[in-house]
Amino acid sequence: MTDFEELRQLVAFQRFGTLSAAADELHITQPTMTRAMRRLEREVGVPLFDRSAKNRLALTPAGELAAEEAKKLLEAYAVFLEKIRNEVNLHNKIVVASVAPGPLCFLEHIAESNADWRKAITIHGELINPDTALDELVQRKSTMVITDREIDDPRVDSLYLGKEFLGVAIDNFTPIAQRSSVTFADLAGLSFAVVHDIGPWKGLVEAHIPNAQFLYQQDLAALEQISRYSTFPFFYSNLTRRLRLTDERFMTHTRTPIAIDDPANRIDFYATFLHSNRRVTLPIQQHLAQHWPQAA
């Protein structure tokens, strides 16, 4: 029976065009690959290679089709392996991922005061693309994904958590710091110190604050230092305002927190999980929804 190694070699030949180049890529010898391709032809029962040209080997139409189908089989096998391995990794663990940082920060804060949650929940720190949220669950990479849209799929539950909205910390000596609220348009032309990955908020603030500059920072410690020793405004939200890291950015007392009263200032979040994981994830969704901060 044909094994996957022979299929990998066939796909490599299609990609690189010669046995020597494909063998070099796979770190095997050319004679080893020649023998494998002959075994594959015997197994399939039809010629896969055209040997009519002197010193040149090419795929027949059947060989081209076999290489394309082999590629699909290898991709499906890779998904199979990943799903099985992820299932083992998720055993006795609840892995939570999110499309935005705020809900993860809030969940981490809640988990700190709950010993059972602290042991059971693993937070996936790197944000995921909203378009891959369903795959994240189906491939068993995460037990629950916090999404910015309700996912309509018969395999999952997608339950409402609450909304996140931004506030802005403005230098005390900036005129708008005297106001109780601002709109995004009022922040036009300012430069903001921002954490590097803010998920869907990135497109939203860039679209709604005209002529603004966003100084994205990878290092949170560097961001805290920028906030402490500069006058750049920064964003916080109803999910992050009471967290220690946010409090530290206000410690110099040089910023005034201002509400952003703007119809665009809202992202709704949902806890999405497979039906099969409902028993372990529903209590988390219910607790988050009940304690979701309503004010920043």
MARPAMAR-818210 format. One record per residue: residue in three letters; y negated, z, x negated of N, C-alpha, C in turn. Coordinates in steps of 0.02 Angstrom, whole numbers, plus 32768, in hexadecimal, padded with zeros to 4 digits. Atoms other than C-alpha are relative to their C-alpha. Layout:
% MARPAMAR-818210
ALAYZXYZXYZX/...
END
This chain:
% MARPAMAR-818210
MET803C80007FD68000800080007FC280007FD4/THR803F800580267F537FD37FC07FDC80437FFE/ASP80277FC280047EEE80667F7F7FB57FEF7FFC/PHE8048800A7FFE7E33807F7F837FE57FE87FBD/GLU8018801680417E2280607EC880007FB47FFB/GLU7FFE804980017E597FAC7EDD7FC87FE2802B/LEU803880187FD67DDB7F977F6A7FBE80077FDC/ARG803E7FF780267D527FDE7EFC7FF97FCA7FCB/GLN8003803480337D7F7F617E757FEF7FBD801F/LEU8010803F7FDD7D797ED17EF27FB67FFD8011/VAL80487FFE7FEE7CCD7F077F2F7FD57FF87FC1/ALA80258006803F7C927F177E7A80017FB87FE7/PHE7FFD804680157CCF7E677E537FD07FD5802A/GLN802E80267FD67C717E227EE87FB7800B7FEB/ARG80457FEF80127BD47E7B7EAE7FEB7FE37FBC/PHE8013801280447BDA7E4F7DF480167FB97FEC/GLY7FEF8047800A7C317DA57DFB80337FF17FCB/THR7FCD800B80327CA77DBA7D67802A803E7FF9/LEU7FD47FC7800B7D3C7E277D3D7FE6802D7FC9/SER80177FD780397CEF7E5F7C997FC5802C8015/ALA803A7FD97FEA7C4A7E957CE9801580378030/ALA7FE97FCE7FD07CA37EEE7D78802780377FDD/ALA7FD97FCE80257D1B7F447D007FD3802E7FD8/ASP80307FD780257C8A7F7F7C947FDE8032802E/GLU80217FD47FD17C347FC77D2D802E803A8015/LEU7FD07FCE7FE97CD280247D61802080277FC7/HIS7FE67FDE803C7CFA805C7CAE804D7FFA7FFC/ILE7FB9800E80097DA6800B7CAD80057FC07FD5/THR7FF7803D80287DF17F7E7C4480087FC4802E/GLN7FF8803D7FD87DF17ECA7C7F80497FF38013/PRO7FB9800A7FEC7EB17EBD7C788016802E8039/THR7FF07FD27FCA7EBE7F587CE67FE77FE68042/MET801C801A7FC27E4C7F097D6680247FC08016/THR7FDB803D7FEF7EA87E627D5D804180118024/ARG7FC17FEC7FE17F4D7EB87D857FF4801D8046/ALA800F7FE27FBF7EFC7F1A7E147FF07FCA8034/MET801280347FD17EB57E7C7E63803D7FD68014/ARG7FC280247FEF7F5F7E257E59802A80298031/ARG7FDD7FD57FD07FAF7EBC7EB07FE17FFC8045/LEU802480037FC07F297EB47F3780107FBF8024/GLU7FEF80417FE27F4B7DFA7F5480478001801D/ARG7FBB7FFC7FE680067E1C7F668003802A803F/GLU80007FD47FC67FE37EA97FE07FE27FDD803D/VAL802180227FC87F6D7E40804B80287FC38016/GLY7FD680397FEF7FDE7DA780427FDD7FBE8002/VAL8026803F80037F567D24802D7FD97FFE7FBF/PRO80288004803E7EF67CE27F947FB9801B800C/LEU80447FE57FFC7E577D467F7A7FD37FE27FCA/PHE8027801A80397E227CF07ED880107FB67FF6/ASP7FFA804780117E057C397EAF80047FFC7FB4/ARG7FF5800580497E4D7C197E0180007FB97FE8/SER7FFC804780117E387B5D7E017FD07FED7FC8/ALA8031801080347D9F7B5A7D91801580207FBE/LYS7FEC7FE780427DC17B6F7CD77FD180387FEB/ASN80267FC7801A7D8A7C187C937FCF801D8033/ARG802D7FE47FCC7D397C457D3980298014803C/LEU7FDD7FE47FC67D7A7CB37DC57FCD80098038/ALA802E7FF87FC77D2C7CB07E7280278017803D/LEU7FE07FEB7FC27D517CFA7F1C80097FC5802F/THR7FF680307FCA7D9D7C8C7FA17FDA801A803E/PRO801E7FE67FC17D527C9780528024803E8019/ALA7FDB7FC57FEC7DDE7D1180797FEF803B7FD2/GLY80137FCB802F7DAF7D737FDC7FBD801C8010/GLU80437FE97FED7CF97D7B80128005802E803D/LEU7FF77FD77FC47D307DBD80BC802180427FEE/ALA7FDD7FC380157DA67E39806A7FD080307FDD/ALA80307FD680237D1A7E797FFA7FD080218030/GLU802E7FE37FCF7CA47E92808E802380368029/GLU7FDB7FCE7FD97D2A7EED80F28012803D7FD5/ALA7FF27FC8802E7D587F5580597FC3802D7FF9/LYS803F7FD980067CA27F8A80497FF8802E803D/LYS80057FD77FC37CA57FC680FE8032803A7FFF/LEU7FCD7FCC80047D47802580E27FEC80377FD0/LEU80157FCF80327D03807B80477FC7802B801B/GLU80377FD97FE27C6480AE80A3801A80308034/ALA7FE37FD47FCD7CCA80F28134802780397FE1/TYR7FDA7FCC80227D3A815180BC7FD180347FE1/ALA80317FD2801D7CA2819D80667FE4802F8036/VAL80177FD77FC87C6281D8810F803680328015/PHE7FC77FD57FF07D0F821E81378003803C7FD1/LEU7FFD7FCB80317D13828280957FC780318007/GLU803B7FD47FFB7C6382C380AB8004802D803E/LYS7FFB7FD97FC27C8482FA815E803280397FF8/ILE7FCD7FCC800A7D228359812E7FE780367FD1/ARG80197FCF80317CD183AC80987FC8802A801E/ASN80367FDB7FE07C3783DA80FD801A80328033/GLU7FE27FD37FCE7CA584268185801980407FDD/VAL7FE87FC580267CF4849881027FC5802A7FE9/ASN803A7FDB80187C4A84C580BB7FDD80278038/LEU80217FDF7FC77C0984F1816A80298039801D/HIS7FD57FCC7FE47C9C8563818F7FE380457FF1/ASN801D7FBD80057C58861281AF7FB780017FE8/LYS8046800380117BA885D581867FDB7FD98035/ILE802B80267FD27B1A859C81F67FC97FE27FD5/VAL8032802380297AB3851A819A7FCC7FE2802F/VAL803780187FD57A0984F781E97FD27FD47FD6/ALA802F802F8020799F846181B97FC77FF28031/SER803A800D7FD578F7842781FC7FDB7FC37FE7/VAL802A803980117881839382007FBC80177FE8/ALA80427FE5801377EB840581DC800A80467FE3/PRO7FF67FC0802277D184A181717FF2803E802B/GLY80147FC67FD97780851481F3803A80238022/PRO7FC97FDE7FDE781C8535825D803180227FCF/LEU7FD47FE080317884855881C07FE1803F7FE4/CYS80227FC38018780185D38180800580378033/PHE7FFC7FCE7FCB7802862A82288047801C8006/LEU7FBA7FEA7FFC78C18630822E8010802E7FC5/GLU7FF37FD7803B78C88675817D7FE080458008/HIS80227FC17FF3784A86FB81AE8027802B8031/ILE7FD97FDC7FCE78B1872B82478041801A7FE1/ALA7FBF7FED801E7953872E81E17FF9803A7FCF/GLU800A7FCA8030790887A68161800B80458020/SER7FFB7FBF7FDE7909883281E3804280078027/ASN7FC07FFE7FDD79B9880A822480387FF77FCD/ALA7FCD800280357A47883681AD80377FCD800E/ASP7FCB802F7FEF7AC887CE820C7FE97FB87FF5/TRP801B8042800A7A598735820C7FF77FF07FB6/ARG800C800980477A2E874E815580417FEA7FDD/LYS7FBF8012801F7AE887418129801A7FBD801A/ALA7FDF803A7FE17B1786B781A27FD97FBF7FF9/ILE8029803D7FFE7A84863E819A7FED7FE97FBB/THR80188021803C7A6485C6810C7FCB7FCE8015/ILE8037802C7FEE79BE856C81157FFE7FC57FCF/HIS8003803E802779BC84B880D97FB67FF37FEF/GLY804680018013791984B980777FDF7FBC8001/GLU801D80438002790183FE80667FFC7FE38047/LEU8008801B7FBC78BA83AF810480277FC08009/ILE7FDB803D7FF2791C832581597FD57FD08028/ASN802280347FD978E1828281A5801680078049/PRO7FED7FFA7FB978DA828F826480347FCD8016/ASP7FD180347FEC793B81EC82708048800E7FEA/THR7FBC7FF0801879D082398214801A8041801C/ALA7FED7FBE7FE779D882DB827880457FFF8021/LEU7FBE80027FDF7A6D82A582E280387FF87FCD/ASP7FCE800980347ACD8269824A800B80417FDA/GLU7FFC7FC180227AA7831081F78032802F8022/LEU7FD27FD67FD97B088366828280467FE28004/VAL7FBF80217FF77B9382E7829E802780017FBF/GLN7FDE7FFF80407BBA82E081E4800B80467FE4/ARG7FF47FB980117BC1839F81E17FD880177FC4/LYS802A7FE880377B3583B281637FDA803F8016/SER80247FC67FE57ADA842F81D4801F80158042/THR7FE87FE67FC07B0B849E82657FCB7FF68036/MET803780097FD07A60849282B77FC67FDE7FDB/VAL803A8022801B79CB8421829A7FC5800C802F/ILE803D7FF87FD9791B844B82D47FDB7FBE7FFD/THR801C80437FFC78D383A6830F7FBD80008025/ASP804180067FDE7829836B834C80057FD4803E/ARG7FF580267FC37876830D83DD80438016801E/GLU7FC17FF17FDF78FE832B845D80307FC77FF4/ILE7FCF8034800F799B82CD842B802F7FF9803C/ASP7FD7800E7FC579F4827C84BD80417FE07FE8/ASP7FBF801980177AA9826C84878035802D801F/PRO7FCE7FD77FDD7B4682A684E3802480327FD3/ARG7FDD7FD3802E7B8682FE84477FD980407FF1/VAL802A7FC880177AF4837784357FDA8020803A/ASP80337FDF7FD87A8683F6848A7FBF7FFD7FD9/SER80428001802179CC83E784657FD2802A802C/LEU80227FCF7FD67971848184A67FBB80127FE4/TYR80457FF5801478B784A584A27FF680447FDE/LEU80117FC280237876852684277FB88015800D/GLY80467FF07FF877B9851E84327FD67FCD7FDB/LYS802C802F8022772184C683EB7FE280217FC2/GLU80257FEB803C76D084D283417FBB7FDF8002/PHE8043801C8006761584BB832D7FDF801D7FC2/LEU80207FEE803E75A684C482957FBF8025800A/GLY80437FE5800A7513852F82657FEA7FEB7FBB/VAL80188013804274A6851181CE7FD8803A7FE2/ALA80247FCB80247467858D814C7FC67FDF7FDB/ILE803D8020801A73B4855E81207FDA80307FD3/ASP802A7FD7802B7348859D80917FC980228028/ASN80307FD87FD972D6862780D37FBA7FE38002/PHE804480198005723985CD809C7FF87FB9801C/THR800480407FDE7263852A80F57FE5800A8047/PRO801F7FF57FBE71F885178193803280068039/ILE7FD27FFD7FC7728D84F78205802A80408001/ALA7FDC7FC0800172D7859E81CF7FE380318031/GLN80207FD37FCF725F85EE824A80167FEF8047/ARG7FEB80147FBD72B0859482DC804380208013/SER7FC17FE27FE9733D85D9834680397FCE8000/SER7FCD803480017399853283497FE17FBE7FE9/VAL801680438015738F8480830780327FCE801B/THR7FD280377FF273DC83D7832E80147FE17FBE/PHE7FEE8024803D7433836982B07FC57FD77FE7/ALA803980298015739982F982B07FCC80297FDB/ASP80307FD48022732E838E827A8012800B7FB7/LEU7FE87FF580457396839681DA7FFB7FC17FD6/ALA800580408023736C82E481A77FE080087FBB/GLY801D80028043734D82C780EE8012803A7FD3/LEU7FEF7FC680297393836E80B1803F7FF17FD6/SER7FC48005802A7417838280298029803F800C/PHE7FD47FC97FED74AD83EF80558037800A7FCC/ALA7FC67FEF8029752E84487FE9803C8008802F/VAL7FC980047FCF75D58423803F804280027FDB/VAL7FBC8001801B768C8447801B801B7FB98004/HIS7FEE8047800976E283A67FE680257FE2803B/ASP7FD8801C7FCA7759839280797FF480278040/ILE800F7FDE7FC1771883BE8126801D7FDA803C/GLY7FDE80227FCB7786834981897FD17FD6802B/PRO8029802A7FD4773782F682237FB680128000/TRP80477FEE80037695835682077FDA7FD37FD0/LYS8022802A8032766E82E481737FDF7FC48021/GLY801C803B7FDE7658824881DC7FCB80138033/LEU802F7FEB7FCC75FE82A982647FBB80117FE4/VAL80427FED801B757582F881F97FDF7FC67FDC/GLU801E80398022755D825B81917FE27FCF8032/ALA8018802F7FCE754681F582307FC3801B8026/HIS80337FE47FD474CF826E82887FC480207FDC/ILE80397FE58024745E82AF81FD7FE27FC87FD6/PRO801C803B802273EC821F81C67FEA80107FB9/ASN801A7FFE804573CB8203810C801180417FDB/ALA7FED7FC28021742582A280D8802B7FF17FC2/GLN7FD58004803B747B82BE8030803380398005/PHE7FCB7FCE7FFC75228319802D801F80087FBB/LEU7FE87FF180437551836B7F898045801F8006/TYR7FBC7FE87FF4760D83787F9F801C80217FC1/GLN7FE67FD88037765F83FC7F31804A800E8009/GLN7FB87FF37FFE7719840A7F08800E804A7FF6/ASP7FF57FBB8014770D84B87EBE7FD98030802C/LEU80227FD17FD376E785437F3C7FD580327FDA/ALA80287FD2802876AA85B67EB27FBE7FDF7FEC/ALA803D80248012762E85317E7A7FD27FF9803D/LEU802880067FC375F6851A7F2E7FDD8042800F/GLU801F7FBF7FF475D785D57F3E7FC6800B7FD0/GLN80367FF98031756F85D27E9E7FC47FD48012/ILE8037802C7FEB750A853D7EDC7FDA8020803A/SER80207FDF7FC774E8859B7F7E7FD6803C7FE9/ARG80217FC3801674B686377F1F7FBF7FF17FD9/TYR8037800B802E743F85E87EA17FD77FC1800E/SER8028803A7FED73F885517EFC7FE4800A8046/THR801C7FFC7FBC7399852F7F9C80217FCE802F/PHE7FDF80317FD5741284AD7FDF801C8023803E/PRO7FE17FE47FC4744084D08094804C7FF38000/PHE7FB8800C7FF974F984DF80C08015800E8048/PHE7FE67FF87FBC756184D9815E8032803A8002/TYR7FCB7FD07FF075CC856181AA80137FF18048/SER7FED800D7FBA762385668253801380418023/ASN7FEA7FC57FDA765885DD82DC804480197FE6/LEU7FBF7FEC801B770385E082857FFA801F7FBA/THR80057FE9804576C2860A81D77FC780317FF3/ARG803C7FD8800D7621866E81EF801180477FEB/ARG7FF17FBB800F7676871981E6803180097FC6/LEU7FD17FFB803776E686F181537FDD80177FC1/ARG801C7FE4803D76CE874380AB7FDD7FCC7FD5/LEU801E8033802A76AC86A0804F7FBC7FE9801A/THR804080137FE37621867380C87FCD80387FF7/ASP802D7FC7800B75D6872280BE7FE580017FB9/GLU80168000804675CF871280017FC97FCD7FF5/ARG8034803380087565867680137FBD8016801E/PHE803E7FE47FE474E786DA80797FE8803E7FDB/MET800E7FC0801F74E6876E80027FBB80047FDE/THR80417FFF80227446873B7FA87FC680098032/HIS80337FF87FCB73E8874680507FC97FCC7FF9/THR803280368006739186A2802880087FCB8036/ARG7FF380317FCB73D9864380BE7FFB80218044/THR80027FEB7FBA73BB8652817880327FD78027/PRO7FD180277FD7744B862281EC7FDD7FE5803F/ILE802080217FC7740F85A5826F80357FDB8029/ALA7FD280247FD47470856583047FED7FB68003/ILE800C80477FF6748384A98315800F7FF08049/ASP7FFA800E7FB97462848183CB7FFC7FB5800A/ASP7FFD80497FFE749B83CD83D580407FEC8025/PRO7FC480137FDA75138376844D80397FE67FD4/ALA7FCC801A802D7570832983B9802280387FD9/ASN7FE77FC98029759083D4836D803B80238022/ARG7FC57FE37FE0763F83F183AE803E7FD97FEC/ILE7FBE801D800976F383D0837D8032802E8023/ASP7FCD7FDA7FDD7780840783F080417FFE7FD8/PHE7FC27FFC80267823844183A1803B8013802D/TYR7FC27FF67FDA78D6844483DF803780167FCF/ALA7FC37FEE80267975849783A080377FD28018/THR7FCE80327FEE79F9840F839C804180107FDB/PHE7FC07FEE801D7AB28431837F80387FE08028/LEU7FC6801B7FDE7B5E83EE83A9801980308035/HIS7FE37FD57FCB7BB0842E8449803380317FE2/SER7FCC7FD7801E7C3D847083DC7FE5803C7FDA/ASN801F7FC980247BC284E183807FD3802C802D/ARG802D7FDE7FD27B6D8524841C8007804C7FFC/ARG7FF57FB880007BBC85D1840F7FD980237FC9/VAL80227FDF80387B6E85F683657FB57FEE7FFD/THR8046801580067ACA859683787FD48013803B/LEU80297FF07FC57A9385BF84297FDC80437FF9/PRO80257FC180087A69867683FF7FC47FF87FD1/ILE8039800B802D79FA863883707FC87FDD8025/GLN803380247FD979A085BD83E27FDD802E8030/GLN801E7FD47FCE7985864084677FD280347FDF/HIS80297FCE8023794386C183EB7FBF7FE17FE6/LEU803C8022801978CC8645839A7FD07FEF8039/ALA802A80127FC8788C860884427FDD803D801E/GLN801D7FC37FE4786F86BB84807FC9801E7FD4/HIS802F7FE1802F781086EF83E47FCF7FCD7FE1/TRP802A8034801C77B6864B83C17FB680148006/PRO80467FEB7FFD7700867583947FD57FD1802B/GLN802B80277FD47684863B84167FBA7FF87FE4/ALA80438003801D75E8865B83AE800580077FB5/ALA80017FFD804975BD864482F77FDE803F7FE8/
END
